[in-house]
């Protein structure tokens, strides 16, 4: 019996390895953001607040494609035509603008490249991947046709708010727990946005403020999938980019506090976020 078991185990390992080497796929994800606007209740009615939150949530719902193979992945936003802009019934119109980031990740070489921008200036972030410290759970659920397992990631996250009296950005660090659902049916370490490092493709992410849900997966499609790192923008490290972003955010908040970020007339108000 022992003589027969050894070749069988070896065959299973070879088969699994060969399968993972052949994996090429494309996954579609949709994002949804929970909005909680902090507005002065003495000047903004509940109906107006609800209208603003609904507009913000809709403007920030996006669709992304993750092209992947065993070694690398490319995460890009799906381009779509913008709906004609116009004031809502409340007289408020919100415009959310920003660049379409491209994120390339190579788990074999432990590096990532992200093409992004700050106030229309292009940057190319190149840095080393640090594998997340996921805690694997025992809970199971189905997402579409895939059996998924739960994993959680707890990490410290920095946030910034603008102090109008001191006229400076105030940093705050708090612990955040992210829940992921991944499937071993697709044994690659990739996932949407910045999430990766599990033993199967991540199909769902929920960090309490944002959800990212996979709506479709195509494995080994007939059309050739190209996975190449982006190459446009000023090359910086993640730390260098964070410093630049912090400085620009402070400048933007100062302009917003002075009234330059709000434009309107007696009938409608325009709030511009980003860009």
C-alpha positions in Angstrom: 0.0 0.0 0.0 2.8 2.4 0.8 4.4 1.9 -2.6 1.2 2.8 -4.3 0.4 5.8 -2.1 3.7 7.6 -2.9 3.2 7.9 -6.7 -0.5 8.9 -6.1 0.4 11.8 -3.8 3.2 12.8 -6.2 0.7 12.8 -9.1 -1.8 15.0 -7.2 0.9 17.5 -6.4 2.1 17.6 -10.0 -1.4 18.0 -11.2 -2.2 20.9 -8.8 1.1 22.6 -9.7 0.4 22.3 -13.4 -3.1 23.7 -13.0 -1.9 26.7 -11.1 0.7 27.4 -13.7 -1.9 27.5 -16.4 -4.3 29.9 -14.7 -5.0 33.1 -16.6 -8.2 35.0 -15.8 -10.2 38.2 -15.5 -12.4 39.2 -12.6 -14.9 42.0 -12.5 -15.5 43.9 -9.2 -18.0 46.5 -8.1 -17.3 48.9 -5.3 -19.8 50.5 -2.8 -18.9 53.1 -0.2 -20.8 53.9 3.0 -21.3 57.6 3.3 -21.8 59.5 6.6 -21.6 63.2 6.1 -20.9 65.3 9.1 -23.0 68.5 8.5 -24.3 71.2 10.8 -28.0 70.2 11.6 -28.9 73.8 12.2 -28.1 74.8 8.6 -28.7 71.5 6.7 -31.9 69.6 6.8 -32.1 65.8 7.1 -33.7 65.6 3.7 -30.8 67.6 2.2 -28.2 65.5 4.0 -29.8 62.3 2.7 -29.8 63.7 -0.8 -26.1 64.6 -0.6 -25.2 61.2 0.8 -27.1 59.4 -2.0 -25.4 61.5 -4.7 -22.0 60.9 -3.2 -22.5 57.2 -2.8 -23.7 56.9 -6.4 -20.8 58.9 -7.8 -18.3 56.8 -6.0 -19.7 53.4 -7.1 -17.2 52.0 -9.7 -16.4 48.9 -11.6 -12.9 47.4 -12.0 -11.2 44.6 -13.8 -8.5 42.4 -12.4 -6.5 40.5 -15.0 -4.3 37.9 -13.5 -2.1 34.9 -13.9 -0.2 32.9 -11.2 2.6 35.5 -10.8 1.1 38.9 -11.6 -2.1 40.9 -11.7 -3.4 44.2 -13.2 -6.2 46.2 -11.5 -7.9 48.9 -13.6 -11.1 50.9 -13.5 -13.7 50.1 -16.2 -14.2 53.3 -18.3 -17.8 54.4 -18.7 -19.6 57.4 -20.1 -20.5 60.0 -17.5 -24.2 60.8 -17.0 -25.3 64.3 -18.0 -24.8 66.5 -15.0 -27.6 68.6 -13.6 -28.9 69.8 -10.2 -31.0 67.3 -8.2 -34.4 68.2 -6.7 -32.6 69.5 -3.7 -30.7 72.1 -5.8 -27.4 70.4 -5.0 -25.1 68.9 -7.5 -22.0 66.9 -6.6 -19.1 66.2 -8.9 -16.6 63.5 -7.9 -13.5 63.6 -10.1 -10.1 61.9 -10.0 -7.7 59.9 -12.1 -8.2 56.2 -13.0 -5.4 54.5 -11.1 -3.7 51.4 -12.5 -2.2 48.9 -10.0 0.2 46.2 -11.1 1.3 43.6 -8.6 3.9 40.8 -9.1 3.9 38.3 -6.2 6.8 36.4 -7.6 9.1 39.4 -7.6 7.5 40.9 -4.5 6.9 44.3 -6.1 4.1 46.6 -7.2 3.8 49.5 -9.5 0.9 52.0 -9.3 0.1 54.7 -11.8 -1.8 57.5 -10.2 -2.1 61.3 -10.0 -2.4 64.2 -7.6 -4.2 67.2 -9.0 -3.7 66.0 -12.6 0.1 65.5 -12.1 1.0 61.8 -12.9 3.0 59.7 -10.6 4.4 56.2 -10.8 4.8 54.5 -7.4 7.3 51.6 -7.4 7.9 49.7 -4.2 8.2 46.4 -2.5 5.2 44.2 -1.6 4.7 43.4 2.1 2.5 40.3 2.5 -0.5 41.1 4.7 -0.8 39.1 7.9 -4.2 37.5 7.3 -5.9 35.4 9.9 -7.7 32.5 8.2 -11.1 31.6 9.6 -13.3 28.5 9.3 -16.5 30.2 8.1 -17.7 29.3 4.6 -20.1 30.8 2.1 -20.9 30.8 -1.6 -20.3 33.7 -3.9 -21.8 32.7 -7.2 -20.6 29.3 -8.1 -17.5 29.5 -5.8 -17.1 28.2 -2.3 -15.3 30.9 -0.3 -13.5 31.0 3.0 -13.3 33.9 5.5 -10.1 35.7 6.4 -9.6 38.9 8.5 -6.8 41.5 8.5 -6.3 43.9 11.3 -4.0 46.9 10.8 -3.4 50.5 11.8 -4.7 53.0 9.3 -3.8 56.7 9.2 -6.4 59.3 8.4 -6.2 63.1 8.2 -8.6 65.9 9.0 -8.1 69.6 8.4 -8.0 71.9 11.5 -9.3 75.2 10.3 -8.1 77.1 13.4 -4.5 75.8 13.2 -4.8 75.6 9.4 -3.0 72.2 9.3 -3.8 68.6 8.7 -4.3 66.6 11.9 -3.2 62.9 11.7 -5.1 60.1 13.4 -4.2 56.4 13.6 -6.8 53.8 14.3 -7.1 50.1 14.1 -9.3 48.8 11.2 -10.4 45.2 10.5 -11.0 44.0 7.0 -12.9 40.9 6.1 -12.1 39.0 2.9 -13.7 36.0 1.3 -11.5 34.0 -1.0 -11.9 30.8 -3.0 -9.4 27.9 -3.3 -11.1 27.0 -6.6 -8.8 29.7 -8.1 -5.4 29.2 -6.4 -3.8 32.5 -7.0 -2.8 35.1 -4.4 -4.5 38.1 -6.1 -7.4 40.3 -5.1 -9.0 43.7 -5.7 -7.4 47.0 -4.9 -4.5 46.6 -2.4 -5.7 43.3 -1.0 -3.8 40.1 -1.8 -1.8 37.3 -0.2 -4.4 34.7 0.5 -4.2 31.1 -0.9 -7.0 31.8 -3.4 -8.5 34.6 -5.4 -10.3 37.2 -3.2 -13.9 37.6 -4.3 -15.2 40.0 -1.6 -13.8 42.7 0.7 -15.6 44.6 3.5 -13.6 47.0 5.7 -16.6 48.6 7.4 -16.7 51.6 5.1 -16.2 50.1 1.7 -17.3 46.8 0.0 -15.8 45.3 -3.1 -17.7 42.4 -4.6 -16.7 40.2 -7.6 -19.6 39.9 -10.1 -17.9 37.7 -12.7 -14.8 35.6 -13.2 -13.5 34.2 -16.5 -10.7 31.6 -16.4 -8.5 31.0 -19.4 -10.5 33.2 -21.8 -10.1 32.9 -25.6 -9.0 36.6 -25.8 -5.3 37.1 -24.8 -4.9 38.9 -21.5 -2.0 41.3 -21.3 -0.6 42.0 -17.8 2.1 44.6 -17.9 3.3 47.2 -15.4 2.2 50.8 -16.2 5.0 53.3 -17.1 3.7 56.8 -17.1 4.4 59.4 -14.4 7.2 60.6 -12.1 8.8 57.6 -10.4 8.5 57.7 -6.6 8.5 55.4 -3.6 5.3 54.9 -1.6 6.8 57.0 1.3 7.7 59.9 -1.1 4.2 59.8 -2.7 2.5 59.9 0.8 4.5 63.1 1.7 3.5 64.8 -1.6 -0.2 63.8 -1.1 -0.2 65.0 2.5 1.1 68.4 1.4 -1.3 68.8 -1.5 -4.3 67.7 0.7 -3.4 70.4 3.2 -3.3 73.0 0.4 -6.6 71.8 -1.0 -8.4 71.9 2.4 -7.1 75.4 3.0 -8.6 76.5 -0.3 -11.9 74.7 0.5 -12.1 76.4 3.9 -11.6 79.8 2.3 -14.5 79.2 0.0 -12.7 78.3 -3.2 -14.1 74.7 -3.1 -17.7 75.8 -3.1 -19.4 77.6 -6.0 -23.0 78.4 -6.4 -25.8 80.9 -6.8 -29.1 81.6 -5.1 -30.7 78.5 -6.7 -28.1 75.8 -6.6 -24.8 74.8 -5.0 -21.9 72.9 -6.6 -19.6 70.8 -4.4 -16.5 69.6 -6.1 -14.5 66.7 -4.6 -11.1 65.8 -5.9 -9.5 66.8 -9.2 
